[in-house]
Amino acid sequence: MLTRIDHVAIGVADLVAGIAAYTRIGFEVDERGVARTDGDHLQFVLGSEGLQSIALASDDLAADSAAVRARGSVDWVRLAKNNGQPASWHPNRVQRIERAYIAVTDVAASAAHYARVLGLPAPKMERGTVINADMAIFQLGPTALGLAQPNAPGVCADALARRGPGPFQILYRTRSMDAAAKWMADHGLPPPARGIRNTGEQAMLVMPEHACGVYIGFVGPE
C-alpha cells in the first residue's frame, strides 16, 4: 500500500549553491543536500533546476511496484521503501511535507490515469485559491499528491508556461509562518507572497528564483 510522500527530488546545478539557497529559506540541509522532516525529506540531485520527482512510500515495495508496472506508468512519480528517518530541526519550523503538486493540462483525465496506475481511490477535487488551479488531491496519510490545472493567471499557469507539465511546488506544514518569514527576511530574501487557501488557512509562497526553480509553500499558524 502507498502510505505517504517519502521524499521529493530537486534539481540543482551546484550542490553548495543549492544548500545555501535552502538554508536562506530556513531548512537545515546536510552536506549531501538532504533536509529531513517528520517522515519525509527533500534531496538535491545534480541537473536542471526544478522539482524533478516525487517518491511515494510503500509498505510493500516489491508488490506495489509490480502492480503499478502492470497497470502502466505515471510521469514524475516513483515508489520508494518506507524509510522514515529522524527529522532535523529547521529554523523555518517546518514539520513535514503537506502536499506536492504536479501541473497538468487536463486535471480530470490526469486524475483518472494516476488513480488507475497507482491503484488509489478517486481523488478529492478542490479549487486552489493560492495557486489558482483546479486540483485533484490524492491523500496519502498525512501528506497528499496534487494534480493542478490552471483556472486563472497565477502560480500554476506560470509554472505550466515556464516548464510545461510536471512537478512545480512543495507545500510544507510549519509550526510558525512568522518564524519562517523572519528567518528569510534576516537572510536577505524578499517577503514571501501570502494568500488564503480554500481551507481558510493562511499560506505563503517562496518564488522559484529563490528556491532552485521550485515554488516552496508554507501553511500553519502565524
C-alpha positions in Angstrom: 0.0 0.0 0.0 1.2 3.5 -0.7 1.3 5.3 2.6 2.6 8.9 2.2 5.1 11.1 0.3 8.6 9.7 1.2 10.7 12.4 -0.5 11.0 14.9 -3.3 14.0 15.4 -5.6 15.0 18.9 -6.5 17.4 19.5 -9.4 20.3 21.9 -8.7 23.2 23.0 -10.9 25.5 23.3 -8.0 25.1 21.4 -4.7 26.8 24.1 -2.5 24.7 26.8 -4.0 21.5 24.7 -3.6 22.3 24.1 0.1 22.9 27.9 0.6 19.6 28.8 -1.1 17.6 26.4 1.1 19.4 27.5 4.2 18.2 31.0 3.4 14.7 29.7 3.3 15.2 28.1 6.7 15.9 24.5 6.0 18.6 22.5 7.8 20.3 20.8 4.9 23.2 18.3 5.3 26.3 18.2 3.2 24.7 15.7 0.9 21.8 18.0 0.1 19.2 16.3 2.3 16.7 18.1 4.6 14.7 15.7 6.8 11.3 16.4 8.1 8.8 14.2 10.0 8.5 11.0 7.9 9.8 12.6 4.7 12.7 14.6 3.2 13.9 16.6 0.3 17.1 15.8 -1.5 19.1 17.6 -4.2 20.2 15.9 -7.4 22.6 17.5 -9.8 20.9 18.6 -13.0 18.4 21.1 -14.3 16.8 23.2 -11.7 13.3 22.5 -10.6 11.3 19.8 -8.8 12.2 16.6 -10.6 10.3 13.8 -9.0 8.0 12.8 -6.1 8.6 9.5 -4.3 5.7 7.7 -2.6 6.4 5.4 0.3 5.2 1.8 0.1 4.9 -0.7 2.9 5.4 -3.5 0.3 7.7 -2.1 -2.4 8.0 -5.2 -4.5 4.3 -5.9 -4.7 3.3 -2.3 -5.2 6.0 -1.8 -7.9 4.8 -4.9 -9.8 1.2 -3.8 -9.6 2.0 -0.3 -10.9 4.1 -1.7 -13.7 1.2 -4.0 -14.7 -1.2 -1.0 -14.9 1.1 1.4 -16.8 3.2 4.3 -15.7 2.9 7.9 -14.5 5.4 10.6 -15.1 7.4 12.2 -12.3 6.2 9.8 -9.6 8.1 6.8 -8.3 7.8 4.4 -5.4 10.2 4.0 -2.5 10.6 1.9 0.5 9.1 3.4 3.6 12.3 4.8 5.1 11.4 7.4 7.7 14.5 8.9 9.5 14.6 11.2 12.5 13.6 14.8 11.5 16.0 17.7 11.8 15.1 20.9 13.5 14.6 23.6 10.9 14.7 27.4 11.6 11.6 27.8 9.4 9.8 25.4 11.9 8.6 23.0 9.2 7.3 19.8 10.4 6.6 17.8 7.2 5.6 17.9 3.6 1.9 18.7 3.4 1.5 18.4 -0.4 3.5 18.2 -3.6 1.9 19.5 -6.8 2.2 18.5 -10.4 1.0 20.9 -13.1 -1.2 19.2 -15.8 -3.2 20.4 -18.8 -6.3 18.2 -18.1 -6.9 17.5 -14.4 -9.8 15.2 -14.9 -8.0 12.9 -17.4 -4.8 13.0 -15.4 -6.6 12.2 -12.1 -8.3 9.2 -13.7 -4.9 8.0 -15.1 -3.0 8.5 -11.9 -5.7 6.8 -9.8 -5.8 3.7 -12.1 -2.0 3.3 -12.4 -1.2 3.9 -8.7 -4.2 1.9 -7.5 -5.6 4.8 -5.5 -9.2 5.8 -4.8 -10.7 8.6 -6.9 -9.2 11.8 -5.7 -10.9 14.7 -4.0 -11.4 17.6 -6.3 -10.7 21.1 -5.0 -10.2 24.7 -6.2 -6.8 26.0 -5.2 -7.1 29.7 -4.3 -3.4 30.3 -3.7 -2.1 28.7 -6.9 -5.3 29.5 -9.0 -5.9 25.9 -10.1 -8.5 23.1 -10.2 -6.9 20.3 -8.2 -7.2 16.6 -7.8 -5.9 15.7 -4.3 -4.7 12.1 -3.6 -4.5 11.9 0.2 -1.7 9.6 1.4 -1.6 9.5 5.1 -0.7 13.0 6.5 0.6 14.1 3.0 -1.0 14.5 -0.4 -0.1 14.4 -4.1 -1.9 17.1 -6.0 -2.6 17.4 -9.7 -3.3 21.0 -10.7 -4.7 22.6 -13.9 -4.7 26.4 -14.1 -8.1 28.1 -13.9 -6.8 31.7 -14.0 -3.5 33.5 -14.3 -1.2 32.8 -11.3 1.3 30.3 -9.9 0.1 27.2 -11.6 -0.3 28.9 -15.0 3.1 30.4 -14.7 4.7 27.1 -13.8 3.0 25.4 -16.8 4.1 28.2 -19.1 7.7 28.1 -17.8 8.4 24.4 -17.7 5.4 22.6 -19.2 3.6 19.8 -17.3 5.4 18.5 -14.3 6.1 18.9 -10.6 6.4 22.5 -9.5 5.5 23.1 -5.8 6.2 21.6 -2.4 3.9 22.8 0.4 5.2 22.4 4.0 3.3 22.4 7.3 5.1 24.7 9.7 4.7 25.5 13.4 5.1 29.2 12.7 4.8 31.1 9.5 6.0 34.3 11.2 9.2 32.5 12.4 9.8 31.2 8.8 9.2 34.7 7.3 11.5 36.3 9.9 14.3 33.9 9.2 14.0 34.5 5.4 14.0 38.3 5.9 17.0 38.1 8.2 18.8 36.2 5.5 18.1 38.6 2.6 15.0 37.1 0.9 12.0 39.2 0.0 8.8 38.7 1.9 7.0 35.5 0.6 3.8 36.0 -1.3 0.8 35.4 1.0 -2.7 34.1 0.3 -5.6 32.2 1.8 -6.1 28.5 1.0 -9.5 27.1 0.1 -9.4 25.6 3.7 -9.3 29.1 5.1 -5.8 28.8 6.3 -3.1 31.4 5.7 -0.3 30.3 3.3 2.8 31.9 1.9 5.0 31.1 -1.1 8.7 31.4 -1.9 9.2 32.1 -5.6 11.3 29.7 -7.7 14.0 32.2 -8.4 14.9 31.8 -4.7 14.4 28.1 -4.4 16.3 26.4 -7.3 13.3 26.6 -9.7 10.7 25.3 -7.2 7.7 27.0 -5.5 8.1 26.4 -1.8 4.9 26.9 0.2 4.2 27.1 3.9 1.0 26.7 5.8 0.4 26.8 9.5 -0.3 29.2 12.4 1.1 32.7 12.4 
